[in-house]
Amino acid sequence: MTQASATPKATRRQHDREIVALAVPAFGALVAEPLFVMADSAIVGHLGTAQLAGLGIASALLTTAVSIFVFLAYATTAAVARRVGAGDLQAAIRQGMDGIWLALLLGAAVIAVVLPAAPSIVELFGASDTAAPYATTYLRISALGIPAMLVVLASTGVLRGLQDTKTPLYVAIAGFAANAVLNVGLVYGAGLGIAGSAWGTVIAQCGMAAAYLVVVVRGARRHGASLRPDALGIRASAQAGVPLLVRTLSLRAILMIATAVAARLGDADIAAHQIILSLWSLLAFALDAIAIAGQAIIGRYLGADDTDGARQACRRMVEWGIAVGVALGVLVVLSRPLFLPLFTGDSTVKDAALPALVIVALSQPISGVVFVLDGVLMGAGDGPYLAKAMILTLVVFAPVALLVPALGGGLTALWATMTLMMTVRMLTLWLRSRSGRWLVTGATR
């Protein structure tokens, strides 16, 4: 075998090792996040229906609030990875500290809004008279942990940028275990009820944030990076995050429109939609893990002025995205008879979900390309384009989805429009990746 033919194979193997080393722990950490809510639900559910309903409303609000600020992780990963690629670890950690300080400021702002407005927010989301007091209690207490949650996001971005996804996995596992133990002890042992569940989550989140800060501070001291807040750095972090915030809000709007349309189709359809959406979200974790690897790897290559390496890594990750998407699609088709009975025994709901699940399965390779290219462009710091592309996707999706009930379509038609949405995203991201305009090198973009 000639050296020319061996080199591409060796390069692919190198990329494969990097992708697996970063993506597998990232997947574990991503899966651990929803386990917090599941553990709380399992524990609070035994207190009563009203308490569980209150938890459901409050946790949905908190999850939405935190997901809006996920740009703290994404933008920080890209910025830190560029500095790592440029060989300046001191500046990389300094960049990460700017993101952490921004997280603390945003967390304080959210607390200032949520604490006094909690009853009104709960009422706005249609809580019943029996569930509202529990939802308000949980929301007010849990809001105290939002700064810690945002610090966790920013710190996760720092470590991902440093090419470390194992530490976030360990912290997530420890946080989940602590949350479960604290919830049981405070809800039942101390007799605090739903308030105990909220306090348990706050304590666990604060512990996770503290663990991250210990790791980051040690790194800062090792490389002589300042820990003090820097106004210019914090402002730069915020500016980098704004386009990603627009992207996230546009995506949330798409999901809300889909749920609203499903609700108009009838009880069986909205029930089936929720089941499918939960599966779709779970599948997204596997694909998002590759995207996280993409953020870290691409940022590092561009920081090192290696555009060829970035292109090759991008190409290999797209191949991974397609392969994983195909595997997930096959898994969905094969597991349909086993999956649906876990959620419902209603044959009407099953009948509505079965054909829609086929659409979800067929769309997984498309989703694989979308997630990977999304991560690649985030790693390149191409946030403004991602924001514009997602707004365009929303503009295309919204009218088509709203026509589904008017034209007599059902849940399958709705999920066909979701596939249309992912196809539009794939086309916009593919065109950008082909253009090469995202290949901006240097320690900063």
C-alpha positions in Angstrom: 0.0 0.0 0.0 1.4 3.4 -1.0 1.8 6.2 1.4 -0.7 8.3 -0.6 -3.4 5.7 -0.1 -2.5 5.1 3.5 -2.7 8.8 4.5 -6.4 9.3 4.0 -7.2 6.2 6.0 -4.9 7.3 8.8 -6.5 10.7 8.8 -10.0 9.1 9.0 -8.9 6.9 11.9 -7.5 10.0 13.7 -10.8 11.8 13.2 -12.8 8.8 14.3 -10.8 8.5 17.5 -11.3 12.2 18.3 -15.0 12.1 17.5 -15.6 9.0 19.6 -13.5 10.3 22.5 -15.5 13.5 22.6 -19.0 12.4 21.6 -19.5 9.3 23.8 -18.9 11.1 27.1 -20.9 14.1 25.8 -23.8 11.8 25.0 -23.7 10.4 28.6 -23.8 13.9 30.0 -26.7 15.0 27.8 -28.8 11.9 28.8 -28.1 12.7 32.5 -29.8 16.1 32.2 -33.4 14.9 31.7 -32.9 12.3 34.4 -33.1 15.2 36.9 -36.6 15.9 35.9 -37.5 12.2 35.8 -36.2 11.6 39.3 -38.1 14.6 40.6 -41.3 13.4 38.9 -40.9 9.9 40.3 -40.4 11.2 43.9 -43.0 14.0 43.8 -45.6 11.8 42.0 -46.2 9.9 45.2 -47.2 13.0 47.0 -50.3 13.5 44.9 -51.6 14.5 41.5 -51.8 18.2 42.3 -48.1 18.2 43.4 -47.1 16.3 40.2 -49.0 18.7 38.0 -47.4 21.6 39.8 -43.9 20.1 39.3 -44.7 19.5 35.6 -45.6 23.2 35.0 -42.6 24.5 37.0 -40.1 22.2 35.5 -41.2 22.9 32.0 -40.7 26.6 32.7 -37.3 26.1 34.2 -36.2 23.8 31.3 -37.3 26.3 28.8 -35.5 29.1 30.6 -32.3 27.2 30.8 -32.5 25.9 27.2 -32.8 29.5 26.0 -29.4 30.2 27.6 -27.7 27.1 26.1 -25.7 29.6 23.9 -23.5 29.9 27.0 -22.2 26.4 26.4 -22.1 26.7 22.6 -20.4 30.1 22.2 -17.9 29.3 25.0 -16.9 26.0 23.4 -16.1 27.6 20.1 -14.2 30.6 21.6 -12.2 28.4 23.9 -11.4 25.8 21.3 -10.0 28.5 19.0 -7.6 29.7 21.6 -6.6 26.1 22.3 -5.9 25.6 18.6 -3.8 28.7 18.6 -1.7 27.3 21.5 -2.8 30.0 24.0 -4.2 28.1 27.0 -4.1 31.1 29.2 -6.3 33.1 26.9 -8.6 30.1 26.4 -9.3 29.9 30.1 -9.6 33.6 30.3 -12.2 33.4 27.6 -14.0 30.7 29.5 -14.1 32.9 32.7 -15.8 35.6 30.7 -18.5 33.2 29.8 -18.9 32.1 33.4 -19.2 35.7 34.6 -21.8 36.3 32.0 -23.7 33.2 33.2 -23.7 34.6 36.8 -25.0 38.0 35.6 -27.8 36.4 33.5 -28.7 34.1 36.4 -29.1 37.0 38.8 -31.3 38.8 36.3 -33.5 35.8 35.9 -33.9 35.5 39.7 -34.9 39.1 39.9 -37.7 38.5 37.4 -38.9 35.1 38.4 -39.2 35.5 42.2 -41.8 38.3 42.2 -43.5 37.1 39.0 -43.8 33.4 39.8 -47.5 33.3 40.6 -48.3 35.3 37.4 -46.1 33.1 35.3 -47.7 29.9 36.6 -51.2 31.4 36.0 -50.2 32.4 32.5 -49.4 28.8 31.7 -52.9 27.6 32.7 -52.2 25.9 36.0 -55.3 24.7 37.9 -56.3 26.2 41.2 -55.0 23.0 43.0 -51.7 22.8 41.1 -50.8 26.5 41.0 -49.6 26.8 44.6 -47.3 23.8 44.2 -46.0 25.1 40.9 -45.3 28.5 42.4 -43.5 27.1 45.4 -41.3 24.8 43.2 -40.6 27.6 40.7 -39.6 30.2 43.3 -37.2 27.9 45.1 -35.7 26.3 42.0 -35.2 29.8 40.5 -32.5 30.3 43.2 -30.5 27.5 41.4 -30.7 29.1 38.0 -27.3 31.0 38.3 -25.7 27.6 39.2 -27.5 26.0 36.2 -26.1 28.7 33.9 -22.6 28.4 35.4 -22.8 24.7 34.6 -23.6 25.5 31.0 -20.8 28.0 30.6 -18.3 25.7 32.4 -19.3 22.8 30.3 -18.5 24.9 27.3 -15.1 25.7 28.8 -14.2 22.1 29.2 -15.5 21.1 25.8 -13.4 23.8 24.3 -10.4 22.3 26.1 -11.3 19.0 24.4 -12.6 17.5 27.7 -16.0 15.9 27.7 -15.3 13.3 30.4 -15.3 15.7 33.3 -18.8 17.0 32.4 -20.0 13.4 32.3 -18.6 12.6 35.8 -20.1 15.8 37.2 -23.5 15.0 35.6 -23.5 11.5 37.1 -22.6 12.8 40.5 -25.2 15.6 40.3 -27.9 13.1 39.3 -27.1 10.8 42.2 -26.9 13.7 44.7 -30.2 15.1 43.4 -32.0 11.7 43.8 -30.7 11.2 47.4 -31.4 14.8 48.4 -34.9 14.7 47.0 -35.8 11.5 48.9 -34.3 12.8 52.1 -35.9 16.3 51.9 -39.3 15.3 50.5 -40.0 12.4 52.8 -37.3 12.3 55.5 -37.6 16.0 56.3 -41.3 16.1 55.3 -40.8 19.2 53.1 -43.0 17.9 50.3 -42.6 19.5 46.9 -40.4 22.3 48.5 -37.9 19.6 49.5 -37.7 18.4 45.9 -37.0 22.0 44.7 -34.3 22.5 47.4 -32.7 19.1 46.6 -32.4 20.2 42.9 -31.0 23.6 43.9 -28.4 22.0 46.2 -27.4 19.5 43.5 -27.1 22.2 40.9 -24.9 24.3 43.2 -22.7 21.4 43.9 -22.2 20.7 40.2 -21.4 24.4 39.6 -18.9 24.3 42.5 -17.2 21.2 41.0 -16.9 22.9 37.7 -15.5 26.1 39.2 -12.8 24.1 41.1 -11.7 22.5 37.8 -11.7 25.9 35.9 -10.0 27.8 38.7 -7.2 25.2 39.0 -6.7 25.5 35.2 -6.6 29.3 35.5 -4.0 29.2 38.3 -1.9 26.6 36.4 -1.7 28.8 33.3 -1.7 32.2 35.0 -5.2 33.3 33.8 -7.0 36.0 35.6 -10.2 35.1 37.4 -11.5 38.7 37.7 -14.5 39.9 35.7 -13.5 41.7 32.5 -16.2 44.0 31.1 -14.9 43.9 27.6 -14.6 40.1 27.7 -18.1 39.6 29.2 -19.5 42.0 26.5 -17.8 40.0 23.8 -19.2 36.7 25.1 -22.7 38.3 25.2 -22.3 39.5 21.6 -21.2 36.1 20.4 -24.2 34.5 22.2 -26.9 36.8 20.7 -27.1 35.1 17.3 -27.2 31.7 19.0 -30.0 33.0 21.2 -32.0 34.0 18.2 -31.4 30.5 16.7 -32.5 28.8 19.8 -35.7 31.0 20.2 -36.6 30.3 16.5 -36.2 26.5 17.1 -38.3 26.7 20.3 -41.0 28.6 18.3 -41.0 25.8 15.7 -41.6 23.1 18.4 -44.3 25.2 20.1 -46.1 25.7 16.7 -45.9 21.9 16.1 -47.4 21.2 19.6 -50.2 23.8 19.1 -51.1 22.3 15.7 -51.1 18.8 17.2 -53.5 20.0 20.0 -55.9 21.2 17.3 -56.0 17.7 15.7 -57.6 16.1 18.8 -56.8 14.4 22.0 -55.4 11.2 20.5 -53.2 13.1 18.1 -51.7 15.4 20.8 -51.1 12.4 23.0 -49.3 10.6 20.2 -47.4 13.8 19.3 -46.0 14.1 22.9 -44.9 10.4 22.7 -43.1 11.0 19.4 -41.6 14.3 20.5 -40.1 12.6 23.6 -38.5 9.9 21.3 -37.4 12.6 18.8 -35.7 14.5 21.7 -34.0 11.3 22.9 -32.7 10.6 19.3 -31.5 14.2 19.2 -29.1 13.5 22.2 -27.2 10.9 20.2 -26.8 13.3 17.2 -26.1 16.3 19.4 -23.2 14.4 20.9 -21.5 14.3 17.5 -22.3 18.0 17.1 -20.6 18.8 20.4 -17.5 17.0 19.2 -17.8 19.1 16.0 -17.8 22.3 18.0 -14.7 21.4 19.9 -12.7 19.9 17.0 -13.5 22.5 14.3 -12.8 25.4 16.7 -9.4 23.9 17.5 -8.5 23.4 13.8 -9.5 26.9 12.8 -7.6 28.4 15.8 -4.5 26.5 14.5 -5.0 28.0 11.0 -5.6 24.5 9.6 -8.5 24.9 7.1 -7.7 21.6 5.4 -8.0 19.8 8.7 -11.3 21.5 9.4 -12.7 20.5 6.0 -11.6 16.9 6.5 -13.0 16.8 10.0 -16.3 18.3 8.8 -16.6 15.7 6.0 -15.9 12.8 8.4 -18.4 14.1 10.9 -21.1 14.4 8.3 -20.4 10.7 7.4 -20.8 9.9 11.1 -24.0 11.9 11.2 -25.5 10.0 8.3 -24.4 6.6 9.6 -25.8 7.2 13.1 -29.0 8.6 11.6 -29.5 5.5 9.5 -28.9 3.3 12.5 -31.3 5.3 14.6 -34.0 5.2 11.9 -33.7 1.4 11.6 -33.9 1.2 15.4 -37.1 3.3 15.5 -38.8 1.1 12.9 -37.9 -2.1 14.7 -38.8 -0.9 18.2 -42.2 0.6 17.3 -44.2 -2.4 18.6 -42.2 -2.3 21.9 -41.9 1.4 22.3 -45.5 2.6 22.1 -47.0 0.3 24.8 -44.5 1.8 27.3 -46.5 5.1 27.0 -50.1 4.2 26.2 -52.5 1.3 25.9 -55.0 3.3 23.9 -55.2 1.8 20.4 -56.4 5.1 18.9 -53.2 6.8 20.1 -51.1 3.9 18.8 -52.8 4.1 15.4 -52.0 7.8 15.2 -48.4 7.4 16.2 -47.4 4.4 14.1 -47.3 6.0 10.6 -45.8 9.2 12.1 -43.0 7.2 13.6 -42.1 5.9 10.2 -41.7 9.5 9.0 -39.4 10.2 12.0 -37.4 7.1 11.2 -36.9 8.1 7.5 -35.9 11.6 8.6 -33.0 10.5 10.9 -30.2 10.6 8.3 -31.3 14.2 7.4 -31.3 15.0 11.1 -27.8 13.5 11.4 -26.5 15.9 8.7 -28.3 18.9 10.3 -26.9 18.3 13.8 -23.4 17.8 12.6 -23.3 20.8 10.3 -24.9 22.9 13.1 -22.1 21.9 15.4 -19.5 22.5 12.8 -20.7 26.1 12.1 -21.0 26.8 15.8 -17.5 25.6 16.3 -16.5 28.0 13.6 -18.2 30.9 15.4 -20.7 31.3 12.5 -23.6 32.3 14.7 -25.0 35.1 12.6 -25.5 32.7 9.7 -27.1 30.1 11.9 -29.5 32.7 13.2 -30.6 33.8 9.7 -30.9 30.2 8.6 -33.1 29.3 11.5 -35.4 32.3 11.0 -35.8 31.3 7.3 -36.6 27.8 8.4 -39.3 29.1 10.8 -40.8 31.3 8.1 -41.0 28.3 5.8 -42.3 25.9 8.4 -45.0 28.0 10.2 -47.5 28.5 7.3 -47.1 24.9 6.1 -47.7 23.5 9.6 -50.7 25.7 10.2 -52.3 24.5 7.0 -52.2 20.9 8.2 -55.5 21.1 10.2 -57.1 23.3 7.5 -56.4 20.8 4.8 -57.6 17.9 6.9 -54.2 16.4 7.5 -53.4 14.4 10.6 -50.4 13.7 12.8 -48.5 12.0 10.0 -48.8 15.2 7.8 -47.6 17.3 10.8 -44.5 15.2 11.1 -44.0 15.4 7.4 -43.8 19.2 7.9 -41.3 18.6 10.7 -39.2 16.6 8.1 -39.6 19.5 5.7 -38.3 21.8 8.4 -35.2 19.6 8.9 -34.7 19.4 5.2 -34.7 23.2 4.9 -32.2 23.3 7.7 -30.0 20.7 6.0 -30.0 22.7 2.7 -29.1 26.0 4.4 -26.3 24.4 6.4 -25.0 22.4 3.5 -24.8 25.4 1.2 -22.9 27.3 3.9 -20.5 24.4 4.5 -19.9 24.1 0.7 -19.2 27.9 0.4 -16.2 27.8 2.7 -17.1 31.2 4.2 -17.2 29.6 7.6 -13.4 28.8 7.4 -12.2 31.9 9.3 -9.0 31.1 11.0 -7.2 32.6 14.0 -7.5 32.7 17.8 -10.6 34.9 17.5 -13.1 35.2 14.7 
